[in-house]
């Protein structure tokens, strides 16, 4: 067997190389976050029967505040949160906001390990992300993938009210029932999203952690609810006439399809087919633009709106009400 060299064992340097760079990032994120992710077991009574469900939650303060998805705890009358250290604690719902699909819970503890919250605005398509949750009740499951897309929209509903959560994160990290409410983290273990839906094989969505959602979480912790302004219109984006597009320096506005009788827009004189192009000094091109302006600070306060009617700009004043339900 001349010319052949047999190696009975790999070189020692190879034996001692435990992880590649990718694995090191994922294992470090898992090490940091796993103690902060709770396995939620939820019980609710539906039509005289008690139904059990589950999901995940993320500890955000040492003294027991836990962030999760609103749909995980919707209708719940009792539930428990269990942690990797073996503790199992009952939780109460502090506040829930179905229109952002976020809820805040509280457990009786003072020494929990809080996750570090990041900023989803810094994410880039293709960036590594790590999902930690409890799919099908398997506690502390870790999956990894990349940011598949940014700026997705997620329709939500609360009673008769429908809203679109904007800037939703799309990822190919494996998500399954039970992951909802769990953490989506960047490579440094900072929570950049709350997993909220499984849209299909290899397609997961997460509500981003950003300035807007931080405001919602803060309001839920402080007041148990998040106040939104209400205009009393239904509509959608529509291209502006060429002349107006040139004058205003943008391509579209929001066309009013329906005005709720007796609502703020109706009282202000808005009509169907009006094009909203500006609200409180902010250019309006999409429904997302409108949602970003219609916040709690404008409730009960007169705001200026510019609309296009019959090819001409008009300025109206309306007083937004608080969205109920």
Secondary structure, 3 states (H helix, E strand, C coil): CCCCCCCCCCCHHHHCCCCCHHHHHHHHHHHHHHHHEEEEEEEEEECCEEEEEEEEEEECCCCCEEEECHHHHCCCCEEEEECCCCCEEEEEEEEEECCCCEEEEEECCCCCCCCCECCHHHCCCCCEEEEEECHHHCCCEEEEEEEEEEEEEEEEEECCEEEEEEEEEEECCCCCCCCCCCEEECCCCCEEEEEEEEEECCEEEEEECCHHHHHHHHHHHHHCCCCEEECCEEEEEEECCHHHHHHHCCCEEEEEEEECCCCHHHHCCCCCCCEEEEECCEECCCHHHHHHHCEHHHCCCEEEEEEEECCEEEEEEEECEECCC
